[in-house]
């Protein structure tokens, strides 16, 4: 798994701003950016997992690449993750797999709420862009016209 971290800042009643964490100088593992991918791809570079994975703590990018199936699809479920096609291409080359991002924001459509003390998520749908068509299964977003794909 490659995970992003950050914070959500409320802007208005209906909108929020997502702020992703970024790498500090010398850090290659907090965020996926062009510099960190270049640094981690250099021959002989290793990184350490915070906890052992099958007894191993030191890895290379090639170790990660070997975990993907030959027909793997790496999907960046993040708003506007497909707006920079060169960046998508660099991720595809980095992992040696097909990568999909989205040209618009990801929007959630929660069901009608009946309990003011508990937010009900069951039945929630997801779509792309304000006014987008909601889908019951988030995996269906990869076939949306706003899904942008890059290959290695």
N, C-alpha and C positions, 0 to 999 in steps of 0.2 A: 504494500500500500504506500502510496505517496500522498501525504496529507498537507493541506494548507492550514494555517492558523491565523487568527486575527481577531478583530472586534467588530461589532455592529453598532453604529451610531445612529440614533433616531434623528431624522431630519424634519419630517412632518408626520402627520397622523397616518398617512398612507405610504410613506417612503422611508427607507433607511439607507445609510451609506456603509458599505462593507469595506473595512480597512484591513488589508492583509499584512502579516508580519513580513519584514524584509531582512536580508542578511546584513549583519554588521561587518566591518572590515575583518577579513580573515575567516569569516564564517561561511561555509558552503552548504550547510544542512538545514537552515531555517526556512529558506525560500528557494524556489526553482527559478533561477534567472540565468541569463547568458553567461555571466562570469562564473557562477558556481558550476554550471554544466561543463564549461571549458576546463575549469580547474579539476573537477572530479574525473574527467575523461583522460587526463594526462597519464602516460604510462607510469606504472608503479604507485599511483595514488590509491590509498585505502581510506576507509572511514570506519568508525566504531559505532555499533548499535548500543543503545543505552542498556539493553538486556540481551543475554545470549539468545540466539535463534538456532535451535538444534545444536547447542553447545558451542556455537561459533559467535564471536563478537566483531571480528574484523572482516570487512568486505570490500570489493571493488565494484565499479559500475558493471563490469562484465558479469559478476555474480548476480546482479539484479537483472540484467538483460536475459540471462539464461532461464529466469523464472517465467518469462512470458511465453505463451503458446505461439507457434508460427503464425497463426492468423489473429493474434491478439489485437484488441482495440482499446486504446487508452483514452478515456473520456474525461475532459476537464469540466466537471459540473460546477462552473463558476460563471457569473454574469460577465458578458463581453469577452469570454476567454478565447473567442475565435476572431477577434477584431484585428489581431496582429498575425497575419499569415506567416510571416518570417519566424516569429516566435514559435508558432505551432510546428513549423517545419524543423526548427532546432530541437524541439522536444522529441519529435519523431526520429530524428537522427540520433539523439542522445540515447533513447531507449531501444531504437531499431524496431519500432512498431508503428502502426497507423494511429494517428491522434485526431480526436474530434473535440472542437470547442464550439462556442455559440456566439453569434454576432450581436445578440440582444441579451437583455437581462433575463434571469430565471425568475419566474413569478409563481407564487403559491396561492392556491385557491382553497382555503379551508371550508369545511361544510358549515351550514348554519349552526350557530351556537345556542344551546338550550340551557346550559348551566353557567351562570355568571362567575362561579368560583373555580371552574376548571375548563381549560382550553381543550376542545375536542379536535383531535387530528384525524381520527378514523374517517376515511372517505375523502381525505384531502387530495386535491389534484394539483398538477404542476404544468406550467406552460412557458412559452418564451415571449417576452415583451408584454407590456400593458395592453390588454385587449386581445392577447394571444388565445389560441384555442387550448383549453385545459385538457390534459391527458391523465388518465387514472394511473398509468404506469410510467414513471420517470424515464425508464429505458427507451420509451417511444420517442423521446426528444431527439435521438440521434438520426431519425429520418425526417425531422423537420427541415424546411428550406433554410432556416437560420442556423443549421448545424454546418460547420466548416471543417473539412477533413484534410489532413496533410499526411503524406507518406514519407518514409525515410529516403 
